[in-house]
Amino acid sequence: MKIKASDLHFSRPILEKFDTLREELLKLFALEKYIDKKKGELGNYKDNLDELTALKSVYSYHKKR
């Protein structure tokens, strides 16, 4: 059964609910994008911290000699 768009009529509560759901989805997509960005920054931070720790140990080793 196919429904033609011209045969549909929406009540105000349904349209308002649709708008509310659409806004919520947009917020969730924005939040997901923000979280992904922060995860990338955290990964970079951890990589830099590991590198600094390794450099510190090398520096400490050579300083003792």
C-alpha positions as CSV (number, residue, x, y, z in Angstrom):
1,M,0.0,0.0,0.0
2,K,1.4,3.3,-1.0
3,I,0.5,6.5,0.7
4,K,0.6,9.7,-1.3
5,A,2.1,12.7,0.4
6,S,-0.8,14.8,-0.7
7,D,-3.2,12.5,1.2
8,L,-1.5,13.1,4.5
9,H,-2.5,15.8,6.9
10,F,-0.7,16.3,10.2
11,S,-2.1,17.7,13.4
12,R,-0.2,20.4,15.3
13,P,0.9,18.0,18.1
14,I,2.4,15.6,15.6
15,L,4.3,18.3,13.9
16,E,5.5,19.7,17.2
17,K,6.7,16.2,18.3
18,F,8.5,15.8,15.0
19,D,10.3,19.1,15.4
20,T,11.2,18.2,19.0
21,L,12.6,14.8,17.8
22,R,14.5,16.5,15.0
23,E,16.1,19.0,17.4
24,E,17.1,16.2,19.7
25,L,18.7,14.3,16.9
26,L,20.7,17.4,15.9
27,K,21.8,17.8,19.4
28,L,22.9,14.2,19.7
29,F,24.8,14.4,16.4
30,A,26.6,17.5,17.6
31,L,27.4,15.9,20.9
32,E,28.7,12.8,19.1
33,K,30.9,15.0,16.9
34,Y,32.3,16.8,20.0
35,I,33.0,13.6,21.8
36,D,34.9,12.2,18.7
37,K,37.0,15.4,18.6
38,K,37.8,15.1,22.3
39,K,38.7,11.4,21.9
40,G,41.2,12.4,19.2
41,E,42.7,15.1,21.4
42,L,43.0,12.7,24.3
43,G,44.7,10.2,22.0
44,N,47.2,12.9,21.0
45,Y,47.7,13.8,24.6
46,K,48.5,10.2,25.6
47,D,50.9,9.8,22.7
48,N,52.7,13.0,23.7
49,L,52.8,11.9,27.3
50,D,54.3,8.5,26.4
51,E,56.9,10.3,24.2
52,L,57.8,12.7,27.0
53,T,58.1,9.9,29.5
54,A,60.5,8.0,27.1
55,L,62.5,11.1,26.6
56,K,62.7,11.8,30.3
57,S,64.0,8.2,31.0
58,V,66.6,8.6,28.2
59,Y,67.7,12.0,29.6
60,S,67.9,10.6,33.1
61,Y,69.9,7.6,31.9
62,H,72.4,9.9,30.1
63,K,72.6,12.4,33.0
64,K,73.7,9.6,35.4
65,R,76.6,8.6,33.2
